[in-house]
Amino acid sequence: MTDKKDDHDLGDRKFYPAEQEQKFYEAGPRSTPQTEHPAYKLAFQDHDFLLRDELRPVRFQLELLKPEMLLDEAGVGSTLVMYGSARIPSPDAAEDLVANAPEEGKQVAKNLAAKAKYYQEAFNLAKMVSEKAIVENGKRQFVVTSGGGPSIMEAANRGASEAGAESIGLNIILPHEQAPNAYVTPYLSLNFHYFALRKMHFLLRARAVAVFPGGFGTFDEFFELLTLIQTGKMKRIPIVLFGKDFWTRVVDFEAIADEGTISHKDLDLIHWAETAEDAWAHIAEFYELNR
């Protein structure tokens, strides 16, 4: 129970915190028909209740709050977000990928293996930025952040780990198995149910975004970022696009501008790069940093 002195303390809270109420609940009678029924559970302990369709707005709020609170407590001021494929092999695995591919998939395997250089550049960029260990206003800046999965995402977290730095992984629950890569800092390994909330957290602290060759997910995240800046919903940040040969072959940016559905000046939102050094030089110039 409370200390008698606390009863007269103007600064003392007069309601028990949720943790204490939970202990009261656990210490209470547990063997009556009333207490055993799910209706008697505290709402925040009732998983079946929280998973009801009507509670979707509450789950949205929880997925907004939990990562925000944890990242704030971890002293994360800003992030370097790195998007890219979940299929591109590391340089060490590229040769085996081609050798083990069935004949009908050999060319696809070769195409993926040819992009292994981007795994290396993602690693290099993450390592380079993490080694700089930039701190401003008591907060860590440009903390490497990935989708937490394999390939380019793994390279990002791996590069930060190699530099002895922490990094963030924003995973998403998928119907098929999807686990965080081994290089994400455990207490910064976050998991999401809603894509929308995950995408929001990618950009809330982002001060630069590096985009590597990828598939639908990478396209989605990249074009949403472009849209947010183009429409003025988000202030401009450096967007570094790795792999000009890949991107200009699969997306004709100039043709979109020529058709008039975007302006040619919108293409200035993109900075092309092939190396980690190119990417960081652009970011450092944008923020007037000592490289």
Buried (B, 14 or more C-beta within 10 A) or exposed (E): EEEEEEEEEEEEEEEEEEEEEBEEBEEEEEEEEEEEEEEBBEEEEBEEBEEEEEBEEBBBEBBBEBBBEBBEEBEBBBBBBBBBBBBBBBEEBBEEBBEEBEEEEEEBBEEBBBBBBBBBBBBBBBBBBBEBEBEEEEBBBBBBBBBBBBBBBBBBBBBBBBBEBBBBBBBBEEEEEBEBBEBBBEEBBBBBEBEEBBBBBBBEBBBBBBBBBBEEBBBBBBEBBBEBBBEEEBEEBBBBBBBEEBBEEEEEBEEBBEEEEBEEEBEEBBBBBBBBBBBBBBBBEBBEEEE
